[in-house]
């Protein structure tokens, strides 16, 4: 592919590049601060709605709202039980505002795989497999037995200082950008 072709392709696929830049910035901030700030996520969600409404009309706006809802719905359960921050949830909702529901779902699937791999790598590097395996089993049993999101969230908040934390904006960024690249959305 020639440079002119690459530039034309990038110009045609600029929404995916905008989301890619957003994801990289969000992942870097999450990696440093263990949070994805509202000043980044909320304008990106609104910009996705505006873009969709202007370039694709009412139908585009509806698909953008659906995508936002899909992004929220996929990560809200983990947030509700204290397993993830609200910024991570809004980060995936922002992806949905731009790329709609199906792409958001597939990006979530890729992000889940990346998150699992990174979590295992973190455990291996720390060399504390038994501790984290036992914590995983304990958390899983709590989810199965307690079933009250508020109680689970309180338990998670108490346990948080002893937990290995994975800034989930990083797997969201890697998984989503990887999905974009795999499907040819960036070229």
C-alpha positions as CSV (number, residue, x, y, z in Angstrom):
1,X,0.0,0.0,0.0
2,X,1.4,3.4,-1.0
3,X,1.6,6.3,1.4
4,X,-1.2,8.2,-0.5
5,X,-3.4,5.1,-0.3
6,X,-2.7,4.8,3.4
7,X,-3.5,8.4,4.0
8,X,-6.8,8.1,2.1
9,X,-7.7,5.0,4.0
10,X,-6.9,6.7,7.4
11,X,-9.0,9.7,6.4
12,X,-11.9,7.5,5.4
13,X,-11.7,5.6,8.7
14,X,-11.0,8.6,10.9
15,X,-13.7,7.7,13.5
16,X,-11.8,4.5,14.4
17,X,-8.6,6.4,14.6
18,X,-10.3,8.9,16.9
19,X,-11.4,6.1,19.2
20,X,-8.0,4.6,19.0
21,X,-6.3,7.8,20.2
22,X,-9.0,8.1,22.9
23,X,-8.3,4.5,24.1
24,X,-4.5,5.1,24.2
25,X,-4.9,8.3,26.2
26,X,-7.3,6.5,28.6
27,X,-5.1,3.5,29.0
28,X,-2.1,5.6,29.8
29,X,-4.0,7.7,32.4
30,X,-5.5,4.5,33.9
31,X,-2.1,2.9,34.1
32,X,-0.7,5.9,36.0
33,X,-3.7,6.9,38.1
34,X,-5.8,3.7,38.3
35,X,-8.7,5.7,37.0
36,X,-10.2,6.9,33.7
37,X,-11.4,10.4,34.2
38,X,-14.8,11.8,33.3
39,X,-13.2,14.7,31.5
40,X,-12.1,12.2,28.9
41,X,-14.9,9.7,28.7
42,X,-18.0,11.9,28.9
43,X,-17.0,14.2,26.0
44,X,-16.1,11.2,23.9
45,X,-19.5,9.7,24.5
46,X,-21.2,13.0,23.6
47,X,-19.0,13.4,20.5
48,X,-19.9,9.9,19.4
49,X,-23.6,10.8,19.6
50,X,-23.1,14.1,17.8
51,X,-21.0,12.5,15.1
52,X,-23.5,9.7,14.5
53,X,-26.5,12.1,14.4
54,X,-24.8,14.5,12.0
55,X,-23.2,12.0,9.6
56,X,-25.7,9.2,9.8
57,X,-28.9,11.0,10.8
58,X,-31.5,9.8,13.3
59,X,-30.8,6.2,12.6
60,X,-27.1,6.7,13.3
61,X,-27.9,8.5,16.6
62,X,-30.1,5.5,17.6
63,X,-27.3,3.1,16.8
64,X,-24.9,5.2,18.8
65,X,-27.2,5.2,21.8
66,X,-27.6,1.5,21.5
67,X,-23.8,1.1,21.3
68,X,-23.4,3.2,24.4
69,X,-26.0,1.1,26.2
70,X,-24.2,-2.1,25.1
71,X,-20.9,-0.8,26.4
72,X,-22.5,0.1,29.8
73,X,-24.4,-3.1,30.0
74,X,-21.3,-5.3,29.4
75,X,-19.2,-3.8,32.2
76,X,-21.9,-2.5,34.7
77,X,-22.3,-5.9,36.4
78,X,-18.5,-6.0,37.2
79,X,-18.7,-2.4,38.5
80,X,-21.8,-3.1,40.6
81,X,-20.0,-5.8,42.6
82,X,-16.8,-3.7,43.0
83,X,-14.7,-5.5,40.4
84,X,-14.0,-2.5,38.2
85,X,-14.1,1.3,38.2
86,X,-16.8,3.5,36.7
87,X,-14.3,5.0,34.3
88,X,-13.6,1.7,32.7
89,X,-17.4,1.2,32.2
90,X,-17.7,4.7,30.6
91,X,-14.6,4.0,28.5
92,X,-16.4,1.1,26.8
93,X,-19.6,3.1,26.6
94,X,-17.6,5.7,24.7
95,X,-16.4,3.1,22.3
96,X,-20.0,2.1,21.8
97,X,-21.1,5.6,21.0
98,X,-18.7,5.6,18.1
99,X,-18.7,2.1,16.7
100,X,-22.2,0.9,17.8
101,X,-23.3,-2.3,19.4
102,X,-21.9,-5.3,17.6
103,X,-18.4,-3.8,17.3
104,X,-18.6,-2.9,21.0
105,X,-19.5,-6.4,21.9
106,X,-16.6,-7.9,19.9
107,X,-14.2,-5.3,21.3
108,X,-15.4,-6.3,24.8
109,X,-14.7,-10.0,24.0
110,X,-11.2,-9.2,22.8
111,X,-10.7,-7.0,25.9
112,X,-11.8,-9.8,28.2
113,X,-9.2,-12.1,26.6
114,X,-6.5,-9.5,26.9
115,X,-7.5,-8.8,30.5
116,X,-7.3,-12.4,31.4
117,X,-3.9,-12.9,29.8
118,X,-2.5,-9.7,31.5
119,X,-3.9,-10.8,34.9
120,X,-2.3,-14.3,34.5
121,X,1.0,-12.6,33.5
122,X,0.8,-10.3,36.5
123,X,0.4,-13.3,38.8
124,X,3.2,-15.2,37.2
125,X,5.6,-12.2,37.4
126,X,4.7,-11.8,41.1
127,X,5.2,-15.5,41.7
128,X,2.1,-15.6,44.0
129,X,-0.1,-18.0,42.1
130,X,-1.6,-19.8,45.1
131,X,-2.6,-16.5,46.8
132,X,-4.4,-15.2,43.7
133,X,-5.9,-18.5,42.9
134,X,-7.4,-18.7,46.4
135,X,-8.6,-15.1,46.1
136,X,-10.2,-15.9,42.8
137,X,-12.0,-18.9,44.3
138,X,-13.2,-16.9,47.3
139,X,-14.5,-14.0,45.1
140,X,-16.3,-16.6,42.8
141,X,-17.9,-18.2,45.8
142,X,-19.0,-14.8,47.2
143,X,-20.6,-14.0,43.8
144,X,-22.4,-17.3,43.8
145,X,-23.6,-17.2,47.4
146,X,-24.0,-13.5,48.4
147,X,-25.8,-12.4,45.2
148,X,-26.4,-8.8,46.5
149,X,-24.4,-6.3,44.5
150,X,-24.2,-3.8,47.4
151,X,-22.8,-6.4,49.8
152,X,-20.4,-7.7,47.1
153,X,-19.2,-4.2,46.5
154,X,-18.7,-3.6,50.2
155,X,-16.7,-6.8,50.5
156,X,-14.6,-5.9,47.4
157,X,-13.9,-2.4,48.9
158,X,-12.6,-4.1,52.1
159,X,-10.4,-6.5,50.1
160,X,-9.1,-3.9,47.6
161,X,-5.9,-2.9,49.6
162,X,-4.7,-6.6,49.5
163,X,-5.6,-7.2,45.9
164,X,-3.4,-7.0,42.8
165,X,-5.1,-4.3,40.7
166,X,-5.3,-4.4,36.9
167,X,-6.1,-1.0,35.4
168,X,-8.8,-2.3,33.1
169,X,-8.5,0.6,30.7
170,X,-5.4,-1.1,29.4
171,X,-7.0,-4.3,28.3
172,X,-10.0,-2.3,26.9
173,X,-7.5,-0.3,24.8
174,X,-5.4,-3.3,23.6
175,X,-8.4,-5.5,22.9
176,X,-10.4,-2.8,21.1
177,X,-7.5,-1.6,19.0
178,X,-6.5,-5.2,18.2
179,X,-10.1,-5.9,17.1
180,X,-10.1,-2.7,14.9
181,X,-6.8,-3.8,13.3
182,X,-7.9,-7.5,12.9
183,X,-11.1,-6.5,11.1
184,X,-9.4,-3.8,8.9
185,X,-11.2,-0.9,10.4
186,X,-8.0,1.2,10.8
187,X,-7.0,0.8,7.1
